[in-house]
Amino acid sequence: MIHVIARVIALPEHQAQVEAELRTMVAATRREPGNLRYDLFADLDGGAGFSLFETYADQTALEAHRDSAHYQAYRSRITGWLAASPEVQVLRALDQAALG
């Protein structure tokens, strides 16, 4: 399995638009073959930051996600709406509780 933690910080004036785009991504990505988990979180303080916790069966599934039409459309739509480039960590588990 491959895990991804992605961090996106919207410009304050585009926070609602970025959240809407991310919610659309969640729905589409959860239907992808090889996607095991795709969870969206917002900063507790109400700020413009969002985090995605993702799990894929393998590298092929992760690459298919990045090549998908919905991911490409998301990336093009959020251009200019972010305070900084997304931060993405691709990880392998060393000690992980069962998914549930």
FIFIFI-870573 format. One record per atom (N, C-alpha, C): residue number from 1; residue in three letters; atom name; x, y, z. Coordinates in Angstrom, 1 decimal. Example, Ala and Ser with C-alpha at 12.3 -4.5 7.8 and 13.67 -1.06 7.14 Angstrom:
2
<atom i="1" aa="ALA" at="N" X="13.2" Y="-5.7" Z="7.8"/>
<atom i="1" aa="ALA" at="CA" X="12.3" Y="-4.5" Z="7.8"/>
<atom i="1" aa="ALA" at="C" X="13.2" Y="-3.3" Z="7.8"/>
<atom i="2" aa="SER" at="N" X="12.8" Y="-2.2" Z="7.1"/>
<atom i="2" aa="SER" at="CA" X="13.7" Y="-1.1" Z="7.1"/>
<atom i="2" aa="SER" at="C" X="12.9" Y="0.0" Z="7.9"/>
This chain:
100
<atom i="1" aa="MET" at="N" X="0.8" Y="-1.2" Z="0.0"/>
<atom i="1" aa="MET" at="CA" X="0.0" Y="0.0" Z="0.0"/>
<atom i="1" aa="MET" at="C" X="0.9" Y="1.3" Z="0.0"/>
<atom i="2" aa="ILE" at="N" X="0.3" Y="2.3" Z="-0.6"/>
<atom i="2" aa="ILE" at="CA" X="1.0" Y="3.6" Z="-0.6"/>
<atom i="2" aa="ILE" at="C" X="0.1" Y="4.6" Z="0.0"/>
<atom i="3" aa="HIS" at="N" X="0.6" Y="5.4" Z="0.9"/>
<atom i="3" aa="HIS" at="CA" X="-0.2" Y="6.4" Z="1.6"/>
<atom i="3" aa="HIS" at="C" X="0.3" Y="7.8" Z="1.1"/>
<atom i="4" aa="VAL" at="N" X="-0.6" Y="8.7" Z="1.1"/>
<atom i="4" aa="VAL" at="CA" X="-0.3" Y="10.1" Z="0.7"/>
<atom i="4" aa="VAL" at="C" X="-0.9" Y="11.1" Z="1.7"/>
<atom i="5" aa="ILE" at="N" X="-0.2" Y="12.1" Z="2.1"/>
<atom i="5" aa="ILE" at="CA" X="-0.7" Y="13.2" Z="2.9"/>
<atom i="5" aa="ILE" at="C" X="-0.5" Y="14.4" Z="2.0"/>
<atom i="6" aa="ALA" at="N" X="-1.6" Y="15.1" Z="1.6"/>
<atom i="6" aa="ALA" at="CA" X="-1.5" Y="16.3" Z="0.8"/>
<atom i="6" aa="ALA" at="C" X="-2.0" Y="17.4" Z="1.6"/>
<atom i="7" aa="ARG" at="N" X="-1.3" Y="18.5" Z="1.5"/>
<atom i="7" aa="ARG" at="CA" X="-1.7" Y="19.8" Z="2.3"/>
<atom i="7" aa="ARG" at="C" X="-2.0" Y="20.9" Z="1.2"/>
<atom i="8" aa="VAL" at="N" X="-3.1" Y="21.5" Z="1.3"/>
<atom i="8" aa="VAL" at="CA" X="-3.5" Y="22.6" Z="0.4"/>
<atom i="8" aa="VAL" at="C" X="-4.0" Y="23.7" Z="1.2"/>
<atom i="9" aa="ILE" at="N" X="-3.4" Y="24.9" Z="1.0"/>
<atom i="9" aa="ILE" at="CA" X="-3.8" Y="26.1" Z="1.7"/>
<atom i="9" aa="ILE" at="C" X="-4.4" Y="27.1" Z="0.6"/>
<atom i="10" aa="ALA" at="N" X="-5.7" Y="27.4" Z="0.8"/>
<atom i="10" aa="ALA" at="CA" X="-6.4" Y="28.3" Z="-0.2"/>
<atom i="10" aa="ALA" at="C" X="-6.1" Y="29.7" Z="0.2"/>
<atom i="11" aa="LEU" at="N" X="-6.2" Y="30.6" Z="-0.8"/>
<atom i="11" aa="LEU" at="CA" X="-6.2" Y="32.0" Z="-0.5"/>
<atom i="11" aa="LEU" at="C" X="-7.6" Y="32.2" Z="0.2"/>
<atom i="12" aa="PRO" at="N" X="-7.6" Y="33.1" Z="1.3"/>
<atom i="12" aa="PRO" at="CA" X="-8.9" Y="33.2" Z="2.0"/>
<atom i="12" aa="PRO" at="C" X="-10.1" Y="33.5" Z="1.2"/>
<atom i="13" aa="GLU" at="N" X="-9.9" Y="34.3" Z="0.2"/>
<atom i="13" aa="GLU" at="CA" X="-11.1" Y="34.7" Z="-0.7"/>
<atom i="13" aa="GLU" at="C" X="-11.5" Y="33.5" Z="-1.6"/>
<atom i="14" aa="HIS" at="N" X="-10.7" Y="32.4" Z="-1.6"/>
<atom i="14" aa="HIS" at="CA" X="-11.1" Y="31.3" Z="-2.5"/>
<atom i="14" aa="HIS" at="C" X="-11.3" Y="30.0" Z="-1.6"/>
<atom i="15" aa="GLN" at="N" X="-11.4" Y="30.2" Z="-0.3"/>
<atom i="15" aa="GLN" at="CA" X="-11.5" Y="29.0" Z="0.6"/>
<atom i="15" aa="GLN" at="C" X="-12.7" Y="28.1" Z="0.2"/>
<atom i="16" aa="ALA" at="N" X="-13.9" Y="28.7" Z="0.0"/>
<atom i="16" aa="ALA" at="CA" X="-15.1" Y="28.0" Z="-0.3"/>
<atom i="16" aa="ALA" at="C" X="-15.0" Y="27.3" Z="-1.6"/>
<atom i="17" aa="GLN" at="N" X="-14.4" Y="27.9" Z="-2.6"/>
<atom i="17" aa="GLN" at="CA" X="-14.2" Y="27.3" Z="-4.0"/>
<atom i="17" aa="GLN" at="C" X="-13.3" Y="26.1" Z="-3.9"/>
<atom i="18" aa="VAL" at="N" X="-12.2" Y="26.3" Z="-3.2"/>
<atom i="18" aa="VAL" at="CA" X="-11.2" Y="25.2" Z="-3.0"/>
<atom i="18" aa="VAL" at="C" X="-11.9" Y="24.0" Z="-2.3"/>
<atom i="19" aa="GLU" at="N" X="-12.6" Y="24.3" Z="-1.2"/>
<atom i="19" aa="GLU" at="CA" X="-13.3" Y="23.2" Z="-0.5"/>
<atom i="19" aa="GLU" at="C" X="-14.3" Y="22.5" Z="-1.4"/>
<atom i="20" aa="ALA" at="N" X="-15.0" Y="23.2" Z="-2.2"/>
<atom i="20" aa="ALA" at="CA" X="-16.0" Y="22.6" Z="-3.2"/>
<atom i="20" aa="ALA" at="C" X="-15.3" Y="21.7" Z="-4.1"/>
<atom i="21" aa="GLU" at="N" X="-14.1" Y="22.1" Z="-4.7"/>
<atom i="21" aa="GLU" at="CA" X="-13.4" Y="21.3" Z="-5.6"/>
<atom i="21" aa="GLU" at="C" X="-12.8" Y="20.1" Z="-4.9"/>
<atom i="22" aa="LEU" at="N" X="-12.3" Y="20.2" Z="-3.7"/>
<atom i="22" aa="LEU" at="CA" X="-11.8" Y="19.1" Z="-3.0"/>
<atom i="22" aa="LEU" at="C" X="-12.9" Y="18.1" Z="-2.7"/>
<atom i="23" aa="ARG" at="N" X="-14.1" Y="18.5" Z="-2.4"/>
<atom i="23" aa="ARG" at="CA" X="-15.2" Y="17.6" Z="-2.1"/>
<atom i="23" aa="ARG" at="C" X="-15.6" Y="16.8" Z="-3.4"/>
<atom i="24" aa="THR" at="N" X="-15.5" Y="17.5" Z="-4.5"/>
<atom i="24" aa="THR" at="CA" X="-15.8" Y="16.8" Z="-5.8"/>
<atom i="24" aa="THR" at="C" X="-14.7" Y="15.8" Z="-6.0"/>
<atom i="25" aa="MET" at="N" X="-13.5" Y="16.1" Z="-5.7"/>
<atom i="25" aa="MET" at="CA" X="-12.4" Y="15.1" Z="-5.9"/>
<atom i="25" aa="MET" at="C" X="-12.6" Y="13.9" Z="-5.0"/>
<atom i="26" aa="VAL" at="N" X="-13.0" Y="14.1" Z="-3.8"/>
<atom i="26" aa="VAL" at="CA" X="-13.2" Y="13.0" Z="-2.8"/>
<atom i="26" aa="VAL" at="C" X="-14.2" Y="12.0" Z="-3.4"/>
<atom i="27" aa="ALA" at="N" X="-15.3" Y="12.5" Z="-3.9"/>
<atom i="27" aa="ALA" at="CA" X="-16.4" Y="11.6" Z="-4.4"/>
<atom i="27" aa="ALA" at="C" X="-15.8" Y="10.8" Z="-5.6"/>
<atom i="28" aa="ALA" at="N" X="-15.1" Y="11.5" Z="-6.5"/>
<atom i="28" aa="ALA" at="CA" X="-14.6" Y="10.8" Z="-7.7"/>
<atom i="28" aa="ALA" at="C" X="-13.5" Y="9.8" Z="-7.4"/>
<atom i="29" aa="THR" at="N" X="-12.6" Y="10.2" Z="-6.5"/>
<atom i="29" aa="THR" at="CA" X="-11.4" Y="9.4" Z="-6.2"/>
<atom i="29" aa="THR" at="C" X="-11.8" Y="8.2" Z="-5.5"/>
<atom i="30" aa="ARG" at="N" X="-12.8" Y="8.2" Z="-4.6"/>
<atom i="30" aa="ARG" at="CA" X="-13.3" Y="7.1" Z="-3.9"/>
<atom i="30" aa="ARG" at="C" X="-13.8" Y="6.0" Z="-4.8"/>
<atom i="31" aa="ARG" at="N" X="-14.2" Y="6.3" Z="-6.0"/>
<atom i="31" aa="ARG" at="CA" X="-14.7" Y="5.4" Z="-7.0"/>
<atom i="31" aa="ARG" at="C" X="-13.6" Y="4.7" Z="-7.8"/>
<atom i="32" aa="GLU" at="N" X="-12.4" Y="5.2" Z="-7.7"/>
<atom i="32" aa="GLU" at="CA" X="-11.3" Y="4.7" Z="-8.5"/>
<atom i="32" aa="GLU" at="C" X="-10.9" Y="3.3" Z="-8.1"/>
<atom i="33" aa="PRO" at="N" X="-10.6" Y="2.4" Z="-9.0"/>
<atom i="33" aa="PRO" at="CA" X="-10.1" Y="1.1" Z="-8.7"/>
<atom i="33" aa="PRO" at="C" X="-8.7" Y="1.3" Z="-8.0"/>
<atom i="34" aa="GLY" at="N" X="-8.4" Y="0.7" Z="-7.0"/>
<atom i="34" aa="GLY" at="CA" X="-7.1" Y="0.8" Z="-6.3"/>
<atom i="34" aa="GLY" at="C" X="-7.1" Y="1.9" Z="-5.2"/>
<atom i="35" aa="ASN" at="N" X="-8.1" Y="2.7" Z="-5.1"/>
<atom i="35" aa="ASN" at="CA" X="-8.1" Y="3.7" Z="-4.0"/>
<atom i="35" aa="ASN" at="C" X="-8.8" Y="3.0" Z="-2.8"/>
<atom i="36" aa="LEU" at="N" X="-8.1" Y="3.0" Z="-1.7"/>
<atom i="36" aa="LEU" at="CA" X="-8.6" Y="2.4" Z="-0.5"/>
<atom i="36" aa="LEU" at="C" X="-9.1" Y="3.4" Z="0.5"/>
<atom i="37" aa="ARG" at="N" X="-8.6" Y="4.6" Z="0.4"/>
<atom i="37" aa="ARG" at="CA" X="-9.1" Y="5.6" Z="1.4"/>
<atom i="37" aa="ARG" at="C" X="-8.8" Y="7.0" Z="0.8"/>
<atom i="38" aa="TYR" at="N" X="-9.7" Y="7.9" Z="0.9"/>
<atom i="38" aa="TYR" at="CA" X="-9.5" Y="9.3" Z="0.5"/>
<atom i="38" aa="TYR" at="C" X="-10.3" Y="10.2" Z="1.4"/>
<atom i="39" aa="ASP" at="N" X="-9.7" Y="10.8" Z="2.4"/>
<atom i="39" aa="ASP" at="CA" X="-10.4" Y="11.5" Z="3.4"/>
<atom i="39" aa="ASP" at="C" X="-9.9" Y="13.0" Z="3.4"/>
<atom i="40" aa="LEU" at="N" X="-10.9" Y="13.9" Z="3.5"/>
<atom i="40" aa="LEU" at="CA" X="-10.6" Y="15.3" Z="3.5"/>
<atom i="40" aa="LEU" at="C" X="-10.8" Y="15.9" Z="4.9"/>
<atom i="41" aa="PHE" at="N" X="-9.9" Y="16.7" Z="5.3"/>
<atom i="41" aa="PHE" at="CA" X="-9.9" Y="17.4" Z="6.6"/>
<atom i="41" aa="PHE" at="C" X="-9.7" Y="18.9" Z="6.4"/>
<atom i="42" aa="ALA" at="N" X="-10.4" Y="19.7" Z="7.2"/>
<atom i="42" aa="ALA" at="CA" X="-10.2" Y="21.1" Z="7.3"/>
<atom i="42" aa="ALA" at="C" X="-9.5" Y="21.5" Z="8.6"/>
<atom i="43" aa="ASP" at="N" X="-8.8" Y="22.6" Z="8.5"/>
<atom i="43" aa="ASP" at="CA" X="-8.2" Y="23.1" Z="9.8"/>
<atom i="43" aa="ASP" at="C" X="-9.2" Y="23.4" Z="10.8"/>
<atom i="44" aa="LEU" at="N" X="-9.0" Y="22.9" Z="12.0"/>
<atom i="44" aa="LEU" at="CA" X="-9.9" Y="23.1" Z="13.1"/>
<atom i="44" aa="LEU" at="C" X="-10.2" Y="24.6" Z="13.5"/>
<atom i="45" aa="ASP" at="N" X="-9.2" Y="25.4" Z="13.2"/>
<atom i="45" aa="ASP" at="CA" X="-9.3" Y="26.8" Z="13.6"/>
<atom i="45" aa="ASP" at="C" X="-10.1" Y="27.6" Z="12.6"/>
<atom i="46" aa="GLY" at="N" X="-10.7" Y="26.9" Z="11.5"/>
<atom i="46" aa="GLY" at="CA" X="-11.5" Y="27.6" Z="10.5"/>
<atom i="46" aa="GLY" at="C" X="-10.6" Y="28.3" Z="9.4"/>
<atom i="47" aa="GLY" at="N" X="-9.3" Y="28.1" Z="9.5"/>
<atom i="47" aa="GLY" at="CA" X="-8.4" Y="28.7" Z="8.5"/>
<atom i="47" aa="GLY" at="C" X="-8.7" Y="28.1" Z="7.1"/>
<atom i="48" aa="ALA" at="N" X="-7.9" Y="28.5" Z="6.2"/>
<atom i="48" aa="ALA" at="CA" X="-8.1" Y="28.1" Z="4.8"/>
<atom i="48" aa="ALA" at="C" X="-7.2" Y="26.9" Z="4.4"/>
<atom i="49" aa="GLY" at="N" X="-6.8" Y="26.1" Z="5.4"/>
<atom i="49" aa="GLY" at="CA" X="-6.0" Y="24.9" Z="5.1"/>
<atom i="49" aa="GLY" at="C" X="-6.8" Y="23.6" Z="5.0"/>
<atom i="50" aa="PHE" at="N" X="-6.5" Y="22.7" Z="4.1"/>
<atom i="50" aa="PHE" at="CA" X="-7.1" Y="21.4" Z="4.0"/>
<atom i="50" aa="PHE" at="C" X="-6.0" Y="20.4" Z="3.9"/>
<atom i="51" aa="SER" at="N" X="-6.3" Y="19.2" Z="4.4"/>
<atom i="51" aa="SER" at="CA" X="-5.4" Y="18.0" Z="4.3"/>
<atom i="51" aa="SER" at="C" X="-6.2" Y="16.9" Z="3.7"/>
<atom i="52" aa="LEU" at="N" X="-5.5" Y="16.1" Z="2.9"/>
<atom i="52" aa="LEU" at="CA" X="-6.1" Y="14.9" Z="2.4"/>
<atom i="52" aa="LEU" at="C" X="-5.2" Y="13.7" Z="2.8"/>
<atom i="53" aa="PHE" at="N" X="-5.9" Y="12.7" Z="3.4"/>
<atom i="53" aa="PHE" at="CA" X="-5.2" Y="11.4" Z="3.7"/>
<atom i="53" aa="PHE" at="C" X="-5.7" Y="10.4" Z="2.7"/>
<atom i="54" aa="GLU" at="N" X="-4.7" Y="9.8" Z="2.0"/>
<atom i="54" aa="GLU" at="CA" X="-5.0" Y="8.9" Z="0.9"/>
<atom i="54" aa="GLU" at="C" X="-4.3" Y="7.6" Z="1.0"/>
<atom i="55" aa="THR" at="N" X="-5.0" Y="6.5" Z="0.6"/>
<atom i="55" aa="THR" at="CA" X="-4.3" Y="5.2" Z="0.6"/>
<atom i="55" aa="THR" at="C" X="-4.7" Y="4.5" Z="-0.7"/>
<atom i="56" aa="TYR" at="N" X="-3.6" Y="4.0" Z="-1.4"/>
<atom i="56" aa="TYR" at="CA" X="-3.8" Y="3.3" Z="-2.7"/>
<atom i="56" aa="TYR" at="C" X="-3.2" Y="1.9" Z="-2.6"/>
<atom i="57" aa="ALA" at="N" X="-3.7" Y="1.0" Z="-3.3"/>
<atom i="57" aa="ALA" at="CA" X="-3.3" Y="-0.3" Z="-3.3"/>
<atom i="57" aa="ALA" at="C" X="-1.8" Y="-0.5" Z="-3.7"/>
<atom i="58" aa="ASP" at="N" X="-1.4" Y="0.4" Z="-4.7"/>
<atom i="58" aa="ASP" at="CA" X="0.0" Y="0.3" Z="-5.2"/>
<atom i="58" aa="ASP" at="C" X="0.3" Y="1.5" Z="-6.0"/>
<atom i="59" aa="GLN" at="N" X="1.5" Y="1.6" Z="-6.5"/>
<atom i="59" aa="GLN" at="CA" X="2.0" Y="2.7" Z="-7.3"/>
<atom i="59" aa="GLN" at="C" X="1.2" Y="2.9" Z="-8.5"/>
<atom i="60" aa="THR" at="N" X="0.7" Y="1.8" Z="-9.1"/>
<atom i="60" aa="THR" at="CA" X="-0.1" Y="1.9" Z="-10.3"/>
<atom i="60" aa="THR" at="C" X="-1.4" Y="2.7" Z="-10.0"/>
<atom i="61" aa="ALA" at="N" X="-2.0" Y="2.4" Z="-8.9"/>
<atom i="61" aa="ALA" at="CA" X="-3.3" Y="3.0" Z="-8.5"/>
<atom i="61" aa="ALA" at="C" X="-3.0" Y="4.5" Z="-8.3"/>
<atom i="62" aa="LEU" at="N" X="-1.9" Y="4.8" Z="-7.6"/>
<atom i="62" aa="LEU" at="CA" X="-1.6" Y="6.3" Z="-7.4"/>
<atom i="62" aa="LEU" at="C" X="-1.4" Y="7.0" Z="-8.7"/>
<atom i="63" aa="GLU" at="N" X="-0.6" Y="6.4" Z="-9.6"/>
<atom i="63" aa="GLU" at="CA" X="-0.4" Y="7.0" Z="-10.9"/>
<atom i="63" aa="GLU" at="C" X="-1.7" Y="7.2" Z="-11.7"/>
<atom i="64" aa="ALA" at="N" X="-2.6" Y="6.2" Z="-11.6"/>
<atom i="64" aa="ALA" at="CA" X="-3.9" Y="6.3" Z="-12.3"/>
<atom i="64" aa="ALA" at="C" X="-4.7" Y="7.4" Z="-11.7"/>
<atom i="65" aa="HIS" at="N" X="-4.6" Y="7.6" Z="-10.4"/>
<atom i="65" aa="HIS" at="CA" X="-5.3" Y="8.8" Z="-9.8"/>
<atom i="65" aa="HIS" at="C" X="-4.8" Y="10.1" Z="-10.4"/>
<atom i="66" aa="ARG" at="N" X="-3.5" Y="10.2" Z="-10.4"/>
<atom i="66" aa="ARG" at="CA" X="-2.8" Y="11.5" Z="-10.9"/>
<atom i="66" aa="ARG" at="C" X="-3.1" Y="11.7" Z="-12.4"/>
<atom i="67" aa="ASP" at="N" X="-3.3" Y="10.6" Z="-13.1"/>
<atom i="67" aa="ASP" at="CA" X="-3.6" Y="10.7" Z="-14.5"/>
<atom i="67" aa="ASP" at="C" X="-5.1" Y="10.9" Z="-14.8"/>
<atom i="68" aa="SER" at="N" X="-6.0" Y="10.7" Z="-13.8"/>
<atom i="68" aa="SER" at="CA" X="-7.4" Y="10.7" Z="-14.0"/>
<atom i="68" aa="SER" at="C" X="-7.9" Y="12.1" Z="-14.5"/>
<atom i="69" aa="ALA" at="N" X="-9.0" Y="12.1" Z="-15.3"/>
<atom i="69" aa="ALA" at="CA" X="-9.6" Y="13.3" Z="-15.8"/>
<atom i="69" aa="ALA" at="C" X="-10.0" Y="14.2" Z="-14.6"/>
<atom i="70" aa="HIS" at="N" X="-10.6" Y="13.6" Z="-13.6"/>
<atom i="70" aa="HIS" at="CA" X="-11.1" Y="14.5" Z="-12.5"/>
<atom i="70" aa="HIS" at="C" X="-9.9" Y="15.1" Z="-11.7"/>
<atom i="71" aa="TYR" at="N" X="-8.8" Y="14.5" Z="-11.6"/>
<atom i="71" aa="TYR" at="CA" X="-7.7" Y="15.1" Z="-10.9"/>
<atom i="71" aa="TYR" at="C" X="-7.1" Y="16.2" Z="-11.8"/>
<atom i="72" aa="GLN" at="N" X="-6.9" Y="15.9" Z="-13.1"/>
<atom i="72" aa="GLN" at="CA" X="-6.4" Y="16.9" Z="-14.0"/>
<atom i="72" aa="GLN" at="C" X="-7.3" Y="18.2" Z="-14.0"/>
<atom i="73" aa="ALA" at="N" X="-8.6" Y="17.9" Z="-14.0"/>
<atom i="73" aa="ALA" at="CA" X="-9.6" Y="19.1" Z="-14.0"/>
<atom i="73" aa="ALA" at="C" X="-9.5" Y="19.9" Z="-12.7"/>
<atom i="74" aa="TYR" at="N" X="-9.4" Y="19.2" Z="-11.6"/>
<atom i="74" aa="TYR" at="CA" X="-9.2" Y="19.8" Z="-10.3"/>
<atom i="74" aa="TYR" at="C" X="-8.0" Y="20.7" Z="-10.3"/>
<atom i="75" aa="ARG" at="N" X="-6.8" Y="20.2" Z="-10.8"/>
<atom i="75" aa="ARG" at="CA" X="-5.6" Y="20.9" Z="-10.8"/>
<atom i="75" aa="ARG" at="C" X="-5.7" Y="22.2" Z="-11.6"/>
<atom i="76" aa="SER" at="N" X="-6.4" Y="22.1" Z="-12.8"/>
<atom i="76" aa="SER" at="CA" X="-6.5" Y="23.2" Z="-13.6"/>
<atom i="76" aa="SER" at="C" X="-7.5" Y="24.3" Z="-13.0"/>
<atom i="77" aa="ARG" at="N" X="-8.5" Y="23.8" Z="-12.3"/>
<atom i="77" aa="ARG" at="CA" X="-9.5" Y="24.8" Z="-11.8"/>
<atom i="77" aa="ARG" at="C" X="-9.0" Y="25.5" Z="-10.6"/>
<atom i="78" aa="ILE" at="N" X="-8.1" Y="24.9" Z="-9.8"/>
<atom i="78" aa="ILE" at="CA" X="-7.6" Y="25.6" Z="-8.6"/>
<atom i="78" aa="ILE" at="C" X="-6.4" Y="26.6" Z="-8.9"/>
<atom i="79" aa="THR" at="N" X="-5.9" Y="26.6" Z="-10.1"/>
<atom i="79" aa="THR" at="CA" X="-4.8" Y="27.5" Z="-10.4"/>
<atom i="79" aa="THR" at="C" X="-5.2" Y="28.9" Z="-10.0"/>
<atom i="80" aa="GLY" at="N" X="-4.3" Y="29.5" Z="-9.2"/>
<atom i="80" aa="GLY" at="CA" X="-4.5" Y="30.9" Z="-8.8"/>
<atom i="80" aa="GLY" at="C" X="-5.4" Y="31.0" Z="-7.5"/>
<atom i="81" aa="TRP" at="N" X="-5.9" Y="29.9" Z="-7.0"/>
<atom i="81" aa="TRP" at="CA" X="-6.7" Y="29.9" Z="-5.8"/>
<atom i="81" aa="TRP" at="C" X="-5.9" Y="29.6" Z="-4.5"/>
<atom i="82" aa="LEU" at="N" X="-4.7" Y="29.2" Z="-4.7"/>
<atom i="82" aa="LEU" at="CA" X="-3.9" Y="28.7" Z="-3.5"/>
<atom i="82" aa="LEU" at="C" X="-2.9" Y="29.7" Z="-3.0"/>
<atom i="83" aa="ALA" at="N" X="-2.6" Y="29.7" Z="-1.7"/>
<atom i="83" aa="ALA" at="CA" X="-1.6" Y="30.6" Z="-1.1"/>
<atom i="83" aa="ALA" at="C" X="-0.2" Y="30.1" Z="-1.4"/>
<atom i="84" aa="ALA" at="N" X="-0.1" Y="28.8" Z="-1.7"/>
<atom i="84" aa="ALA" at="CA" X="1.2" Y="28.2" Z="-1.9"/>
<atom i="84" aa="ALA" at="C" X="1.0" Y="26.9" Z="-2.7"/>
<atom i="85" aa="SER" at="N" X="2.1" Y="26.4" Z="-3.3"/>
<atom i="85" aa="SER" at="CA" X="2.0" Y="25.1" Z="-3.9"/>
<atom i="85" aa="SER" at="C" X="1.6" Y="24.0" Z="-2.9"/>
<atom i="86" aa="PRO" at="N" X="0.8" Y="23.0" Z="-3.4"/>
<atom i="86" aa="PRO" at="CA" X="0.4" Y="21.9" Z="-2.4"/>
<atom i="86" aa="PRO" at="C" X="1.7" Y="21.2" Z="-1.9"/>
<atom i="87" aa="GLU" at="N" X="1.6" Y="20.7" Z="-0.7"/>
<atom i="87" aa="GLU" at="CA" X="2.7" Y="19.9" Z="-0.1"/>
<atom i="87" aa="GLU" at="C" X="2.2" Y="18.5" Z="-0.1"/>
<atom i="88" aa="VAL" at="N" X="3.0" Y="17.6" Z="-0.7"/>
<atom i="88" aa="VAL" at="CA" X="2.5" Y="16.2" Z="-0.9"/>
<atom i="88" aa="VAL" at="C" X="3.7" Y="15.3" Z="-0.3"/>
<atom i="89" aa="GLN" at="N" X="3.3" Y="14.4" Z="0.6"/>
<atom i="89" aa="GLN" at="CA" X="4.2" Y="13.4" Z="1.1"/>
<atom i="89" aa="GLN" at="C" X="3.7" Y="12.0" Z="0.6"/>
<atom i="90" aa="VAL" at="N" X="4.5" Y="11.2" Z="0.0"/>
<atom i="90" aa="VAL" at="CA" X="4.2" Y="9.8" Z="-0.4"/>
<atom i="90" aa="VAL" at="C" X="4.9" Y="8.9" Z="0.6"/>
<atom i="91" aa="LEU" at="N" X="4.2" Y="8.1" Z="1.2"/>
<atom i="91" aa="LEU" at="CA" X="4.7" Y="7.3" Z="2.4"/>
<atom i="91" aa="LEU" at="C" X="4.4" Y="5.8" Z="2.2"/>
<atom i="92" aa="ARG" at="N" X="5.3" Y="5.0" Z="2.9"/>
<atom i="92" aa="ARG" at="CA" X="5.0" Y="3.6" Z="3.1"/>
<atom i="92" aa="ARG" at="C" X="4.8" Y="3.4" Z="4.6"/>
<atom i="93" aa="ALA" at="N" X="3.9" Y="2.5" Z="5.0"/>
<atom i="93" aa="ALA" at="CA" X="3.6" Y="2.3" Z="6.4"/>
<atom i="93" aa="ALA" at="C" X="4.7" Y="1.4" Z="7.1"/>
<atom i="94" aa="LEU" at="N" X="5.1" Y="1.8" Z="8.3"/>
<atom i="94" aa="LEU" at="CA" X="6.0" Y="1.0" Z="9.1"/>
<atom i="94" aa="LEU" at="C" X="5.2" Y="0.3" Z="10.2"/>
<atom i="95" aa="ASP" at="N" X="4.2" Y="0.9" Z="10.7"/>
<atom i="95" aa="ASP" at="CA" X="3.3" Y="0.4" Z="11.8"/>
<atom i="95" aa="ASP" at="C" X="2.0" Y="1.0" Z="11.6"/>
<atom i="96" aa="GLN" at="N" X="1.0" Y="0.3" Z="11.1"/>
<atom i="96" aa="GLN" at="CA" X="-0.3" Y="0.9" Z="10.7"/>
<atom i="96" aa="GLN" at="C" X="-1.4" Y="0.0" Z="11.3"/>
<atom i="97" aa="ALA" at="N" X="-2.4" Y="0.7" Z="11.9"/>
<atom i="97" aa="ALA" at="CA" X="-3.6" Y="0.0" Z="12.4"/>
<atom i="97" aa="ALA" at="C" X="-4.4" Y="-0.4" Z="11.1"/>
<atom i="98" aa="ALA" at="N" X="-5.2" Y="-1.4" Z="11.2"/>
<atom i="98" aa="ALA" at="CA" X="-6.0" Y="-1.9" Z="10.1"/>
<atom i="98" aa="ALA" at="C" X="-7.0" Y="-0.8" Z="9.7"/>
<atom i="99" aa="LEU" at="N" X="-7.2" Y="-0.7" Z="8.4"/>
<atom i="99" aa="LEU" at="CA" X="-8.1" Y="0.3" Z="7.8"/>
<atom i="99" aa="LEU" at="C" X="-9.5" Y="-0.2" Z="8.2"/>
<atom i="100" aa="GLY" at="N" X="-10.3" Y="0.8" Z="8.5"/>
<atom i="100" aa="GLY" at="CA" X="-11.7" Y="0.4" Z="8.9"/>
<atom i="100" aa="GLY" at="C" X="-12.7" Y="1.4" Z="8.8"/>
